[in-house]
Amino acid sequence: MMNKQNKKNYVEEMKKNFNSHNSVMIAQYQGLNVNELDKLRNELREKDILFKITKNRITKIAIKDTPVKDLEKYYTGPTATALSSDAITTAKILTKFAQTNDKLKIVAGFMDGKVLDDKEVAIIATLPSLEEARAKLVGILASPAQKLVSILLAPGSKIANLTRAKSLKNNS
């Protein structure tokens, strides 16, 4: 049982977390054991995603004066909150975990000032992450440069091949 000071500290900590992260995902975890929760928590932690098992009544108090106040209605039952600056990565990890473990249910999310339902979170999980998008962009930008280099080098290689063939012919 939390005393009054612990509750106050918890509310302040949660307010800070809700104010400092622009992505929030809410999931219900009823039936997950400690090992399963630890596995999920560790996977999220590797990507700097904060995963908190929340006390709903106190979390509802903490959420009131934050940008994510519209998520209050989703805090029912055994609820966990994932907070990060990257909604896509968070959605990907939670969705992947939920696909292999039906006890985790993604309830809602918050991204770019908008509340997302579970279907929208699933759609976001299919988007490329920032790292994947950057890699694709670099590939697209590098491709024309590689083609240009091969075109510019082609005449020189053709001349070299012709010269070599001619010298081989003369030597025979």
Solvent accessible surface area in square Angstrom, and as a share of the most:
residue,aa,sasa,rsa
1,M,235,1.05
2,M,48,0.21
3,N,87,0.45
4,K,179,0.76
5,Q,103,0.46
6,N,71,0.37
7,K,59,0.25
8,K,127,0.54
9,N,77,0.40
10,Y,24,0.09
11,V,19,0.11
12,E,85,0.38
13,E,79,0.35
14,M,0,0.00
15,K,50,0.21
16,K,142,0.60
17,N,19,0.10
18,F,1,0.01
19,N,84,0.43
20,S,83,0.54
21,H,43,0.19
22,N,92,0.47
23,S,1,0.01
24,V,0,0.00
25,M,1,0.00
26,I,0,0.00
27,A,1,0.01
28,Q,49,0.22
29,Y,39,0.15
30,Q,135,0.60
31,G,52,0.50
32,L,16,0.08
33,N,81,0.42
34,V,109,0.63
35,N,116,0.60
36,E,43,0.19
37,L,20,0.10
38,D,57,0.29
39,K,132,0.56
40,L,0,0.00
41,R,57,0.21
42,N,71,0.36
43,E,55,0.25
44,L,0,0.00
45,R,139,0.51
46,E,140,0.63
47,K,106,0.45
48,D,127,0.66
49,I,8,0.04
50,L,67,0.33
51,F,11,0.05
52,K,39,0.17
53,I,62,0.32
54,T,11,0.07
55,K,100,0.43
56,N,34,0.18
57,R,156,0.57
58,I,8,0.04
59,T,0,0.00
60,K,58,0.25
61,I,82,0.42
62,A,0,0.00
63,I,0,0.00
64,K,105,0.44
65,D,113,0.59
66,T,6,0.03
67,P,86,0.54
68,V,1,0.01
69,K,108,0.46
70,D,91,0.47
71,L,0,0.00
72,E,54,0.24
73,K,146,0.62
74,Y,45,0.17
75,Y,1,0.00
76,T,75,0.43
77,G,44,0.42
78,P,46,0.29
79,T,1,0.01
80,A,0,0.00
81,T,0,0.00
82,A,1,0.01
83,L,0,0.00
84,S,3,0.02
85,S,91,0.59
86,D,50,0.26
87,A,9,0.07
88,I,36,0.18
89,T,19,0.11
90,T,0,0.00
91,A,0,0.00
92,K,59,0.25
93,I,16,0.08
94,L,1,0.00
95,T,23,0.13
96,K,129,0.55
97,F,15,0.06
98,A,24,0.19
99,Q,141,0.63
100,T,116,0.67
101,N,22,0.11
102,D,107,0.55
103,K,91,0.39
104,L,3,0.02
105,K,113,0.48
106,I,27,0.14
107,V,34,0.20
108,A,0,0.00
109,G,0,0.00
110,F,14,0.06
111,M,48,0.21
112,D,119,0.62
113,G,62,0.60
114,K,105,0.45
115,V,41,0.24
116,L,11,0.05
117,D,61,0.32
118,D,63,0.32
119,K,143,0.61
120,E,56,0.25
121,V,0,0.00
122,A,45,0.35
123,I,112,0.57
124,I,13,0.07
125,A,11,0.09
126,T,110,0.64
127,L,73,0.36
128,P,54,0.34
129,S,12,0.08
130,L,103,0.51
131,E,121,0.54
132,E,81,0.36
133,A,43,0.33
134,R,144,0.53
135,A,67,0.52
136,K,129,0.55
137,L,101,0.50
138,V,97,0.55
139,G,39,0.38
140,I,115,0.58
141,L,119,0.59
142,A,39,0.30
143,S,40,0.26
144,P,81,0.51
145,A,55,0.43
146,Q,126,0.56
147,K,131,0.56
148,L,102,0.51
149,V,79,0.46
150,S,65,0.42
151,I,114,0.58
152,L,121,0.60
153,L,118,0.59
154,A,36,0.28
155,P,74,0.47
156,G,43,0.41
157,S,57,0.37
158,K,135,0.57
159,I,116,0.59
160,A,59,0.46
161,N,99,0.51
162,L,126,0.63
163,T,85,0.50
164,R,162,0.59
165,A,59,0.46
166,K,134,0.57
167,S,51,0.33
168,L,97,0.48
169,K,160,0.68
170,N,111,0.57
171,N,126,0.65
172,S,126,0.82
